[in-house]
Amino acid sequence: MSLTLRILAPDQSVFDGNADEVILPSTTGQLGILPGHVSLLTALDTGVLRVRDAGGWKAIALLGGFAEVESDEVTVLVNGAELGLTINAESAAQELETAKGAAAKFEGQAPSTEKVKAQQELARARARLQATKAN
């Protein structure tokens, strides 16, 4: 018994296949999905989705969205996603350092559009780097 997992971004189908287990980065924390899971709709945070199948674990960096679980089918709709295997680890590490520097400039300041963008970019860069290490 397995799950059917579909991960869809606006510009591409990122993953469409079977999985034995899925771990979602929900807005309330990590959420594990196994076959037979109760129906569920959850918001997703920027983070790393992990998929376990016969070949082992795969990591996919997600940029927020929603996931629906229904009858052993998991449908993930996201703003953007990248397979961890396709991300250059060195480039991702450099992007994280740049994002940390940009976010640090707003430390202690009142909320602003620029501060939110810097925090979102930091979360994105962190997720991309984590996805490279999880494969």
Secondary structure by P-SEA (a helix, b strand, c coil): cbbbbbbbccccccccccccbbbbbccccbbbbccccccbbbbbccbbbbbbccccbbbbbbccbbbbbcccbbbbbcccccccccccaaaaaaaaaaaaaaaaaaccccccaaaaaaaaaaaaaaaaaaaaaac
